[in-house]
């Protein structure tokens, strides 16, 4: 398996979840800087199906489906559910986001943690 890189969209197995955590295998974007960390972990932001009501939530970043990102429907990156996961949870690379989309998600994470 290729090493997941910043900005790539992968299918990631989030099971088993606890409480309100996202579950099942779903797309997620790798958000960590590639040069950071020694352990076989990546920081990801899970992607969920978009709902119009999410447009008022600044921690949800709208992502349109495209061939380049591999998403098949309108989606949202949920920066409030950012997490570090083992590389063993990565199942398949499906695409990549633009640099602007990655920066928008990083800004949403910053908002969530009070920066």
PyMOL commands that set and color helices and strands:
alter all, ss='L'
color gray80, all
select helices_A, chain A and resi 52-56+79-81+87-89+99-112
alter helices_A, ss='H'
color red, helices_A
select strands_A, chain A and resi 8-13+25-30+41-49+60-63+75-78+83-86+90-96
alter strands_A, ss='S'
color yellow, strands_A
deselect
rebuild
show_as cartoon
